[in-house]
Amino acid sequence: MNAKRLAPARTCLLLVGYTPDQTRAALDFCNRMFFWIPRRQRIMTANCSTLLGDGAIARRLRGWQVTVGSNRQHEFSGWQEGLDVLRAEFGDGFGAILVNDTVNTHRRFSLPRSAAFLASVRRPPAVGLTGFRSGLEGGVPFAIDGQIARRWVSSYLLFLGADALARVHHRVWYDDLNEACVTGGADVRTFFTDVISPNLSSHLRRWLFEGGWYRSESLSAANAARFTIKARSIINEIALSVRAQHPDSGITDPFEQFPTLARWDRRLKRWRMALAEIGSRLREQVADNGNGRGWRLR
């Protein structure tokens, strides 16, 4: 048996940075969680060039490769630009962990979530698409560009094994498809095209314009450009998952592989939310007391 064929493909790490605070936190997360990846196999695309003048970021990037991104389409153009650099150096035989600098901002990456992802990526054969799955309500099928699927991977953190990268021809940014799916403009009825199925269009309209997302707001001429690029990034996220997953194996969700860790993560989330609510009430009480509206011991 050829020993070379049995050797596991190298794993590279691609981070896209935007803002100093988030980039510092994301670099700490990456250096801690992915310590086993050699630093020369890590690259950060700086979608804001001022990041490179930040001394704290420079210290965290010691040993990494760095490239300046165009920021034409948020993390997807940044990942593609970083991937092109890595591919020129390492060829085609590698897998890649893709990280957005929001990885530890909105998701509050708990220890169980981190452990589940890390175990899934390092568990043989771990060559396909790995990440935390999303989908339409009830897991109903949807269509994009003529392909039918049920799930996609959230793009704040995902792993594309060597075979998954080969299936997408080492392309993770689909600007032509994104423009074909999202017309844009201030009319919500024509914002999306029929390149995606009606149920996916409805889901994305609710998410963007009807309160589904934390920055959701009604579509208008003032915000149409911003929502157009956001919608195209979501389309790219879905298309990447649809194209990268194997027809037989689909997506590997870390929490489905390790359900005990999923239960721990849900419990931690409930505790965080309960503590946050208690803290909010205490702050309101302190504010009321300070304004003379609350009851106080005398």
Number of C-alpha atoms within 10 A of each C-alpha: 5 6 6 7 8 8 8 15 15 15 21 24 25 25 26 32 29 21 16 18 14 17 25 21 17 23 21 16 18 20 15 10 14 16 10 9 15 14 17 13 19 24 23 26 26 24 22 16 16 12 20 16 10 12 10 14 18 14 11 17 20 11 14 15 17 19 17 19 24 15 18 12 20 19 28 24 23 28 27 19 23 26 23 14 16 22 13 9 10 12 10 16 15 21 25 24 20 21 25 24 25 20 20 19 14 8 11 12 14 16 12 19 21 16 17 24 24 15 15 22 24 11 10 9 10 19 22 23 31 25 25 21 19 14 18 16 10 7 11 12 15 19 19 18 14 10 12 13 20 17 20 24 25 16 24 20 19 22 28 30 26 22 22 23 24 17 16 17 12 19 18 24 22 19 17 8 16 22 17 15 22 24 16 20 19 18 13 14 10 12 19 26 16 14 16 20 18 14 15 19 21 12 15 19 21 16 17 19 17 14 13 14 12 8 9 15 16 14 20 14 10 10 13 18 15 12 22 20 18 16 24 24 23 16 22 22 22 20 23 23 27 25 19 25 24 15 9 6 9 18 21 22 19 23 21 14 14 17 12 12 20 17 13 15 20 14 12 15 15 12 12 13 12 12 12 12 12 12 12 12 12 12 12 13 16 15 13 14 13 11 9 10 11 12 9 11 3 3
